[in-house]
Amino acid sequence: MNYNRISMVDNDAMDPMFIEEPDSMITRPTMKEQLHNKVILPMKYNVVDPFNDIISLMDRKSNNVFNFQLWRRFIYFLLVVFVLIFISQYDRIRHYKPIDHDLIREEVRDWIDLNKFEKNWEYLSNLPHCSGTKGDETVSQYVMDSFLKSGMKNVKLEEYKGYLNYPSNETHSLIVFKNNGTDEILKFELGENNFNPLSWNGKVENSFLIYGGDGTKESLQRILENNNNDILDHRDNFVLLLHYDGLVSEQLILAQMLGARGVLFISDKFDQREDVILMKSVAIPQFYTGDLLSPGWEGNSVRTISLNESDAIPHIPTLPLSYNQGQQLLSLVKSEGKNGIRVSFEVKTIVERRHPVYNVIGKIEGREQPEKAIILSSSRNSIHHGAVYPNFGTTMLLQFVELFQIIKKKYNWKPLRSIYFVSFGGNEYNHIGSTEFYEKYSLPLQQELYSIVDITELGINVMHYANSSLKIETHPLLKNLFEDTTMDPNMNVSVSHVQHYGDWIPFLANGIPVSVISDPDLNLHKYPIHTKESTFANIEETLKDNNSTEAIQIFEITIYILDKILRLVDVPNIPYGLTDYVEVVDELLHSLEKDHSKKLNFDKMIRALLRWKKIGTERQKWLNKWQSHISSSKSKKKNHKHNDIESVSARRERCDWNNRLTDIAKKTCSEYGLTGRPFYKALLFGPTFLRQRSDQDSWSFPAVKDSIMNLAWTSAQKELDDVARLLQLSAKPFLRNNAN
């Protein structure tokens, strides 16, 4: 889009500096002469000299009650400040030349250096870099150095404190017994890979082992309904044997509800290998993310709670096993029948209560509305090498930093609004880095941020598809932005609202629109993620040929994301889609109403959505009017040497619209948060405490659905009315000054 900033002067009045000279021998004045003739002399004759005359007159008539020499100096100072402010604003508004985004799309392929990409990727994958380790210090410094080497000036590394744990070097065993624990029949020696981040230290002795399938509500309910009920028979002392489910935290919540003493997780095969162990975090983000000991406030504070008070960690030991180990236990459970088998094991990790976690933060300051910003982020840490995840995402983040610096230098460019580039640490420990970052800067971030785009889950597995495929979870306000593949015909994009946990949760919990761009497989965290097999050696052949399918798809994904970021920060109107917003919320509400229309009254919600539908119509009318104004201005001034095509009033209206739009989602938050889960303040989009049925959505109307699950219908109605009230409240800023 050819968009130019407004000027602080009237373009229709011809400035003498821009009058065309006829062809002759007349020598044009130099820039220094023009500055002297057109700026310094007029300022001297029209401002400084009259000002001196007034001061002299006042000085002569003074009776020395006032010190006019002192006042004169003070007024001179104010005059200089005024002139400097005028010059800075004049330069900011008048001399900005927007870049052609289509041209950037054409050139970006030449800027992408796959050799450098591979070098960065290999370095990041060269050593394990679990949070708080020497490896993470090295990788954090490398990321920071890469930011600085790209030319970014505003870069810093921040340290936060949090609760972390690590595998112990001590030897432990899992022992299996039969005959009520008198006869040992099997023993597994446990190593450092039999480890879940944030596992609870504790001992399980002679506990009955019960197979619980995938540990979902449905699976455990079937066990409870079984006439031959092992759980009820051994309710005081049993351990669950489970396959990993997509949401480990819910498996642990349910296991604790049933009274299990511990949980053993069975890993899947990896490339027909049965000895690989999947080391998933066992944090419970349903209550809160961040440091376990400082829920809701920055971990660097001296104020902490005890570990026993934390709801975000399971209070029973967990132990991950290989597929082979799990199958041996399963066969024994089946062969022993009703008599069953018993297990004893101990989880004893090294605990660091206040250990450092690092974020690397860079920023490109915006030019027109620098107080508005987005974040482009990626998680950085991995229990092992993490080549597939999250290192690919971190490598992409480094590439985007470099690409934006190239644009900035080549075109003397600044975006209309600001961009933060953040490498978050602590993701495997309940997302400490992102949460502590938000808690530290919550007030300015609430004012600044209107979107966070996370690319952690971009990955090499995308190459399994014929076209470049992305799964994008985003706020409905940005649905149309990411669905638009007009310029990217080879992109296969699926878009929905956010439906899983990650470093974006503290922002989503506080009403900041979140977009998670994922490879379809990595979105599900499939193998080899969270295993020691996620190494660069297994993927290093991927980028050897710039014309390979893999390389081409990396180019296409990079261009697609770059385009979306540019549209977020460098088009005049923030690309929020109010029509999509209303349609998605209405669809989710309709699903809720279909199931519970006899129990709940939806009238207030319907009225609120009708109001938003009207606002969406008015927004589109204004956009059409604004575009007509821009087109008309271009036509009238195409031969004018000024580039000003937007009037002062139009710009003021546009910025006002931008400011109001960025508050929409934030105003659907409750000051006190969800009942029992005050960390989550967004009432419209967020996770329910437990997942809903497979045909229902678990990431919308969380407070309402939590109450419904508890059959608390009065509370559910109140929560639904609260959502309607906040929707009406968020609409109020758009109902004033309707003439605009």
Stockholm file with secondary structure:
# STOCKHOLM 1.0

chainA/1-740         MNYNRISMVDNDAMDPMFIEEPDSMITRPTMKEQLHNKVILPMKYNVVDPFNDIISLMDRKSNNVFNFQLWRRFIYFLLVVFVLIFISQYDRIRHYKPIDHDLIREEVRDWIDLNKFEKNWEYLSNLPHCSGTKGDETVSQYVMDSFLKSGMKNVKLEEYKGYLNYPSNETHSLIVFKNNGTDEILKFELGENNFNPLSWNGKVENSFLIYGGDGTKESLQRILENNNNDILDHRDNFVLLLHYDGLVSEQLILAQMLGARGVLFISDKFDQREDVILMKSVAIPQFYTGDLLSPGWEGNSVRTISLNESDAIPHIPTLPLSYNQGQQLLSLVKSEGKNGIRVSFEVKTIVERRHPVYNVIGKIEGREQPEKAIILSSSRNSIHHGAVYPNFGTTMLLQFVELFQIIKKKYNWKPLRSIYFVSFGGNEYNHIGSTEFYEKYSLPLQQELYSIVDITELGINVMHYANSSLKIETHPLLKNLFEDTTMDPNMNVSVSHVQHYGDWIPFLANGIPVSVISDPDLNLHKYPIHTKESTFANIEETLKDNNSTEAIQIFEITIYILDKILRLVDVPNIPYGLTDYVEVVDELLHSLEKDHSKKLNFDKMIRALLRWKKIGTERQKWLNKWQSHISSSKSKKKNHKHNDIESVSARRERCDWNNRLTDIAKKTCSEYGLTGRPFYKALLFGPTFLRQRSDQDSWSFPAVKDSIMNLAWTSAQKELDDVARLLQLSAKPFLRNNAN
#=GR chainA/1-740 SS CCCCCCCSSCTTSCCGGGCCCCSSSCCCCCHHHHHIIIIIHHHIIIIIHHHHHHHHHHHHHCCSSSCHHHHHHHHHHHHHHHHHHHHHHHHHHHSCCCCCHHHHHHHHHHHCCHHHHHHHHHHHTSSCBCTTSHHHHHHHHHHHHHHHHTTCCEEEEEEEEEEEEECCSSCEEEEEEETTTTEEEEEEEECTTSCCTTCCCEEEEEEEEEECTTCCHHHHHHHHHCSSCHHHHTTTSEEEEEECCSCHHHHHHHHHHHTCSEEEEECCCBTTBSCCCCCCCCCCTTTCCSCTTSTTSCTTSSCCCCGGGCSSSCSSCEEEECHHHHHHHHHHHHHHGGGCCEEEEEECCEEEEEEEEEEEEEEECCSSEEEEEEEEEEECCBSSCCIIIIIHHHHHHHHHHHHHHHHHHHHTCCCSEEEEEEEECCTTTTSHHHHHHHHHSHHHHHHHEEEEEECTTCCGGGGGSSSEEEEEEECGGGHHHHHCCTTCTTEEEEEECCCSCSTTHHHHTTTCCEEEEECTTGGGTCTTTTSTTCCGGGTTTTTSCTTSHHHHHHHHHHHHHHHHHHHHHSSSSCCCCHHHHHHHHHHHHHHHHHHHTTTCCCHHHHHHHHHHHHHHHHHHHHHHHHHHHHHHHHHHTTTSSCCCCSCHHHHHHHHHHHHHHTTTGGGGBCTTCBTTBTTCCBSSBSCCSSCCCTTSCSSBSHHHHHHHHTTCHHHHHHHHHHHHHHHHHHHHHHHSSTTC
#=GC SS_cons         CCCCCCCSSCTTSCCGGGCCCCSSSCCCCCHHHHHIIIIIHHHIIIIIHHHHHHHHHHHHHCCSSSCHHHHHHHHHHHHHHHHHHHHHHHHHHHSCCCCCHHHHHHHHHHHCCHHHHHHHHHHHTSSCBCTTSHHHHHHHHHHHHHHHHTTCCEEEEEEEEEEEEECCSSCEEEEEEETTTTEEEEEEEECTTSCCTTCCCEEEEEEEEEECTTCCHHHHHHHHHCSSCHHHHTTTSEEEEEECCSCHHHHHHHHHHHTCSEEEEECCCBTTBSCCCCCCCCCCTTTCCSCTTSTTSCTTSSCCCCGGGCSSSCSSCEEEECHHHHHHHHHHHHHHGGGCCEEEEEECCEEEEEEEEEEEEEEECCSSEEEEEEEEEEECCBSSCCIIIIIHHHHHHHHHHHHHHHHHHHHTCCCSEEEEEEEECCTTTTSHHHHHHHHHSHHHHHHHEEEEEECTTCCGGGGGSSSEEEEEEECGGGHHHHHCCTTCTTEEEEEECCCSCSTTHHHHTTTCCEEEEECTTGGGTCTTTTSTTCCGGGTTTTTSCTTSHHHHHHHHHHHHHHHHHHHHHSSSSCCCCHHHHHHHHHHHHHHHHHHHTTTCCCHHHHHHHHHHHHHHHHHHHHHHHHHHHHHHHHHHTTTSSCCCCSCHHHHHHHHHHHHHHTTTGGGGBCTTCBTTBTTCCBSSBSCCSSCCCTTSCSSBSHHHHHHHHTTCHHHHHHHHHHHHHHHHHHHHHHHSSTTC
//
